[in-house]
Amino acid sequence: MQLVDTHVHINFKDFQTDLEQVRDRWLSNGVTKLVHSCVSPDEFVQIQAIADQFPEVSFAVGLHPLDKQLNADGWNPKVGDRIKSLALSDQRVVAIGETGLDFFKSDSKSAQIAAFKSQLRTARSLNLPVIIHSREASEATRAVLQEVNAEVPESPICGVMHCWAGNPEETQWFVDLGMYISFSGVVTFKNAHDLHESAKIVPNDRLLVETDCPFLAPVPRRGKRNEPAYVLHVAESVAKLRNVELAELAAQTTSNAIALFKLKN
C-alpha cells in the first residue's frame, strides 16, 4: 500500500532536530511521495535542499494569504514575478501555492484577493495546479476562481482545496469548479460532522489526503506534532467514512495525487 501526503511543511523548525527519523516513519507507513507546500518564496532554497535530501519530495512555490508582509504592505507584483521565476527554475516544482484567502485572522481582504488572483494566473500560464488555502472565505474563494476562469474559459484553473473543512454545499461548489478536495487530520475529529459528510460526497477521482504537518495532528495523535507518517490515520478515517477498504482509498488517492501534480513514479 502506498500513500501520498499532498501537503507538508517539513522545513519548519518543528523538524530541525529529527527529520531523518521522521522520514523513517513516513516510509514505514507507506508514504512514498510528499508534496511540500510553500508559504513564502523566501522558503524556496530551504525546500529545495529538503528535496535534494529526500527524492520522494516534490514542492510548490507561492505566498500564503497570512504572510506578514502581504498584510502589512499589500500585494507587490514583484513578488508574483519572483514566484513565476522560481517555479521555472526547478523541474521539481509541481504547483503554485499555497495561496488563497483567510478571513479568519486577517482584515487585509483586498491584498489577499490581489495576491490570489495573481498566483492563479501564474499557475495557468505555467500549466501548473494551484494549492488553495481557504478559511472562513469559501464564497470569496469561489468568486475569485469563477472570475479568473472567466478570463480564459478554455483553460480553467485546476488545483486542490487543501486542508478542507467546508460543509457539503461548499464542497460541491469546488467540485463543480473542477477542484480536488484534500482532507487533513481535521476529518478524524469526532465533532467535525459537516466535514464527515463532505468526505462522503467527493468523487473518487477528486479525493486527496494530507497532513498539513506540523499542524492538526489526527486522532490518535491529536495534540502532538503532526508528521507525514500520520497521513495513514487520515486515510483510515476517510476510508471508514466512505465505507471502502483502506487499500482501495490509498490506491485512489495516490493515483489522484500523481495525476494532479504529475508526480514521477
N, C-alpha and C positions, 0 to 999 in steps of 0.2 A: 504493500500500500504506500502510495506517495501523496504528499500534501504540498501545496504552495502557500506560504504566508505572504499575502499580497500587500502588506503594509507594515513595515517595521521602521524603527528609529534606533538602530543599534549603535549609532555613532554618539548617542547621548552619554553623558558622564556616568549614568547608572551602570554602564557596561565596561567601564575603563579597566577594571581590575581582573575580570574573569571571562572575557569574550571567547577565548578558546574553549573553556568549559561549557559556556552557553552553546557554542556551536556543536560540541559533542552531544549535547542533549537534544538539539533540534534534529540532528542526523539520526539519533536513536529513535526519535518519534516519527521518522519517515518524512521529515520536511526536506525536500530535495532542491527547492528553489525558493528564493525570497526576493521580493521587490522592496527596495529601500526607498522610502519617500524622502522628501526634502522640504524643509520649512523655510530655507533661505538659500539663495545662490552662494552665500558665503560658506556653506557647508560642503560645497561640491568636491573640493580636493580631499576632504576628510572621508567622504563617502566613497570616492574613487579608491582611496587607499584600502578601505574595507573590502571592496570588490576585488582589488588586487590580491588580497589575502585569502578571500573565500570566493572561488569562481562560481558558486551557485547564486551569488548575489548580483541582481540587476538593479538599476536605480533610475530615479526621476530627478528632475530639477525644476524648482518653482519657488513661489513665495506664498507663505501661509497668510490667511486673512488677518491673523492676530499679530503679525510681525510688528515689532515696536516702531520701527522707522516708518512703516506704512501708516500706522495710526498717528504718529507724531507729525509727519511731513506730507502725507498724501502720496498718491501714486506718481512715481517718477518713470517716465517712458524709457529712460536709460536702463532701468532695471529689467524691463522687458527685453531690450536689446541684448543684455547680458545673458538672460535666461536662454534666449534663442541661440546665441553663440556657444554657450556651454553645451546645450543639447546637441549641437552639430559637432562638438569636439570629441565625442566618445561614443562608439557604437553600442556601448552597454546602456546608454540612456534609452529607456523603453516607454517613458511617459513624461508629461509635463505636470508638475504638481509637487506638494499638494497646494491647490488653490481653492477658491470658493468663497463662502460667506459665513460669518459667525456673528450673529447679532446678540448673542447671549452675554458676551463680556465687553462688547465694544459698541460705541456710537458712531464710528467712522464709516458709515454705510456707503457714502459716495466714493471714498477712496477704495474700499473693498470691491465695490462693483467695477470700478475702472480697472483695477488690477486683475480681477477675474475675467473680464471681457478680453483684456489684452492677452492673457495666458491661454484662453480658449482659442483665440485667433492664431496664436503661435502654434498651438497643438495641431490645428487644422492645416496650417501652412507646411508643417513638417510631417504630416500624416502620422501623428502620434496620438495615443489616447491621453485623456486627462484624468487626474486623480482629484476628486471633488470632496471637499470638506463642507458640510452644510449643517449648521447648528442654529436652531430657532430661526431658520431662514429658508424654509422649504419653498414657500411661494415665490420669494425673490429669486432663489436659485433657479426655479423652473422658468421664471420670466426672462432671466438673463440667457439661459440656454435657448429658449424659443427665439429671442431677439437675434442672437448670434447665428443660429441655424437659418433664420430667415434671410440673412445676408447672402448666403450661398446655399440655397435649398438642396442642390445636388450633392452637397458634401456636409452632411450633418455631423455634429460633434459626437465622437464616441468616447467612452470612458467609464469610470466607476464611481458610484456614490459610496465613499469609504466610511467605515465605522458607522454603518447606517443605523439610525434609531427612530425612523419615521413610522407613522401608522400606516395601515394598509392603503388608504386613499392616496397618501403621499407616495408610497412605494409604487403604486400603479402609475402615477404621473411620470416617474422617471423611467420605469419600464417602457412606457409608451413613447418616451423620447429616445429609446434605444440604449439606455444606460444599463450597465451591470450593477448589481447590488451586492455589497460586501458586508458580511456580518462579523462582528468582533465579540469579545468576551461579554459585552452587554447582553447578548442573546441568551446567555446562560443564567442571567439573574432571574430569580423567582418571580419578581413583581413586574417584569417587563412584558406585560400582557399584549399590548399593541404590537410590540416588536415580534413577539412569538407568532402572532397572526400574520405579520408581514413576511416572516420567514417561510410561511406555508404557501404563499401565492407567487413568489418569484419563479419565473420559468426556469426549467432545468439549465438551459443554455445561457442564463444570465447570472448565475449564482457564484459567489466567491466567498472565501473565508480569510480572516486576517487576525492579527493580534493587536495592532497599533501599539506594540510594546515600545517603551516600558509601562504604558498606561493600561488601565482597565483589565487587569488580570481576570480570567474567567473563574467561575466556580469549577474545581475546588481550591483554586489558588487565590481567590479574591482577597484583596488587601495586601498582597505581596507584589514584588516587582514582576511585571509581565515579561515574557521572553518568547521567542519564536516556537519553542517546543510546545507551548501551551495552545497553539492553534489546533492541536489534536482535540482538546476539550471543546473548542468552538465547533469543530466539525461533528463531534459526537452529539452535541446539543442540537445542531441544525438537522442532523440525520434523524434524530428522535422526533423532532417536531414535524418533519416531512414524512415520517413513517417509512424510511428506507434504511437499508443496511449502511453501516459506516463505510465499508469498502466502495459501495456504489457512489455515495456522496463524495468521498475523496477522489475517486476517478473523475467524476463530473466536474468538480471544482478545479481540479488540476488541469483538465482539458480546457476549461473556460479561461483559466489564467494564461495558459500557453497561447491560446487564440487571441485574447485581448492584447497582451503585451508582446506577442510574437517572441516568446521565450525560446531559446535554443534547447533542444533535447540533449 
